[in-house]
Amino acid sequence: MYLSKQAFKLRVSQTEAVSILESFLKSKNWLVFEVGTPKLFLVPFWFFSYDIYLQGKGSAASSHSKGRLALNAFINELSENVALLVERSDFELSNKIDAEQELEVKKPKVKEAEAREIAALRVASMNKAAPQNVVLSAFELFYVPIWSADISVDGLHYLLQVNAVNGSVLKGETISSREPNLSETIHETVKELRDPASWLQYIKGFFSTIFSAVSTREKLPTVLLLIALLIVLLWFVGFF
């Protein structure tokens, strides 16, 4: 497939995208979930650098801050994660996209002039600055391959995305972390304590929490007490 604008080359396969999403969900302590078949999209982004200037005394202007962002030209959302792609020399750009799966090309909903205006307003809002003090440069449109998959977690449905260039998870903040239950906490603790290097960390953390609880007159968390008792019990029965 040939594009009028350059696109970043695909580096993450569909299978790899599924593995990335599964690992992400497990990192949030979810054990039961379903990951749908990811679909590939080419999403247009306006990449740009920005400088924010504050007017100093007299006619001098001092630089306040600067950075790089990317504006999704389909939904008009800013992304720091996507913006970093242009800083990597190993991430190639091409007008030709090679992909085994079918893909959908999203068309930009805003042209450059409008995108510049939107970007300036968003950057100004983020930094609590006046739009006229925001200067944009290196404004250019590139397509970014993104895997999108339906996720089912705890009876709820979400849409997660994987940047098919650097493998990062997008929209991950929409899924909250699950608190592990007591059995899972104990199991994980025993697993970690097989490594002697973990003993000292747990002992330090335990006494630190005791000191903090005593000084603030708060009760120790039940789970922490059980973990501490488990450590002592395992020590005396010769588990280590």
Secondary structure, DSSP 8 states (H G I E B T S, - for coil): -EEEEEEE---S-HHHHHHHHHHHHHHTT--SEEE---EEEEEEEEEEEEEEEEE-STT-EEEEEEEEEEEETTT--EEHHHHGGGG-TTS-EEEE---SS-EEE---SS-HHHHHHHHHHHHHHHTT--GGGEEEEEEEEEEEEEEEEEEEETTEEEEEEEETTT--EESGGGS------HHHHHHHHHHHTTSTHHHHHHHHHHHHHHHHHHHHT----HHHHHHHHHHHHHHHTT--
